[in-house]
């Protein structure tokens, strides 16, 4: 029987090529974002805490608020928007 877990088919989508696959740089943990700032969801596969679903990889969203160590990010979809609670390790600023 085939696995049907949460991270199924994520190896190629989330794999880190040319980088260390383990611990992310400290600047990713300590990044601070203001409300209204645009961010890109860039999932770091070695950190499970605050990881969004793989369907949101590469999506651009807006910071709504800070919740503990994480951020609430609004991702616009077709007719609605998804609110995700994401760790700053899985975010990077939009350029």
N, C-alpha and C positions, 0 to 999 in steps of 0.2 A: 504494500500500500504506500502511496506517495505522501510525503509530508505536506501539510496544508497550514503551516504556521504563519505567524505574523511577519517573519522576515524571509519567507520563501521567495525565491527568484531575486534576491537582493544582492547576491555576491558580485555580479558584474556591475550592477547599477551603483553599488556603494563601495566598491573596491578602491583602494587608494593606490594609484600607480605612480611610482617615482617618489613616493613619500614614505616615511616610517608609518607602518600600519597601526602602531600601538597608541601611545599617548599623544594627544594633540598639543600644539604649542601653548604656552601659558597665556599668550595674548588673546587666544580664543576664549579661555575661561574668564579672563578679567575684562572683556570688552563691555563697555557701557553704551547703551542706546537711549536716546530721548524719545518721548512719546511723539508720534507722527513721523518718525524716521522710517525710510524705506530700507528693507533688508531682503537678502536672498537666503532661502533655506538651502544650506549646504551640509548635508548629514555627514557627521564623522562616525564611521561604522564601529569604532572601538569603544564608544561611550554610549551606553544604553539609557542613562538617565536623561530624561527630557527629550527623547528622540521622537520626532514626528513620524508618521507613516511614510513609506517610500514614495507614495503617489505625489507627495508634495516636494520632492527633490527638485531643486532648481526654480521653484516658484518664487515670485516676488510678492511680499506682503508689507503691511504697515504695522508698526509697534503701537499697540493700544495702551498697555500698562505694564508695570513690573509686578510680578507676583512671586514673592520670595526671592530665590536666585534666578528664576526663569522670567520670560517675557511672554505676554499674550500678543499673538500676531494674527491680524486679520488677512486672510487670503481671499481675494475676489474670485468667485467661480461664476458659472453662467448666470443664474438668477438669484444667487444668494452669496454669502461669504462665510468661510469657515474660520472659526476662532481656534487657534492652536496654542497650547502652552508649551513653549520650546526653551530649552536650555541655551545659553549664549554660545556654547560650543558648536551648535548646529546652525548658527547664523553668521552671516558676514554682510557688511554694508554694501548697498547697491552703488555702483559707480556711475 
